[in-house]
């Protein structure tokens, strides 16, 4: 997952995809203080590679993830 958090005029996005393994979800929103809250849901027995705004790549396993960026 590699969202573009810097699109002008865009304060958040919510998306999901029904895969053969379950629903994959990604939702992010900019707070009033400029920080970003990113929620991710990865189906059981799966993993996702995510790209953080600082360029760091991270692998997460199944479950619900909540990042404050």
N, C-alpha and C positions, 0 to 999 in steps of 0.2 A: 504494500500500500504506500502510495507516494502522493498525498494530496498537495495541491498548491495553495498554501495559506495566504498568499500575497496577491490574489486577484482583486483588483480595485472594485470597491463597492460590494464585495461579498463578505458577509459576516459569519457565515456558517453553511455547512452542507450536511445532508443526511442521505445515505445511500445503503442499499442492501442488494445482495445477489443470492439467489437460491441455487446452491451448488449441489452436486450429487451427494455430498457429505453433510449438508445442512446449510443454514442461512449464515452468510458472512455479512457483518454490518460494520459500517464506519460512519461516525458522526462527529463533527467538530463545530465549535462555536467560539467566537472571540468574545471575551469578557469586556466589561467597561474599562478595565485597567490595561487592556491590550494583550493580556495573556490568553492562550488558547487552551481550551479543554477538549481533548480528543478521546472519544470512547470507541472501542473496537470490540467486536465479538467474533470469535473464531470457533467453528464447530469442533465437536469432540474428535479426538484422534487426528487433528490437523495442526498445522502451524502456519504462520504468516511472517513475511519479512516486511518490516515497516521502515520508512525513512523519516527521520526526525528533521525539523527545520535547520538544525546545526550541521546537517550532513551525515550524522551518525546513522548507521544501518543496524537494526536490531531484529532478532528473531523472537517471536512470542508463540507460545503454545496455545492449546485450546482453552477457552474460557472467555471471561469478560475483562477487558483491560481499560484503565482510565488513566490518561496522562494529562498533566498540567504543564504546559510548555510556555 
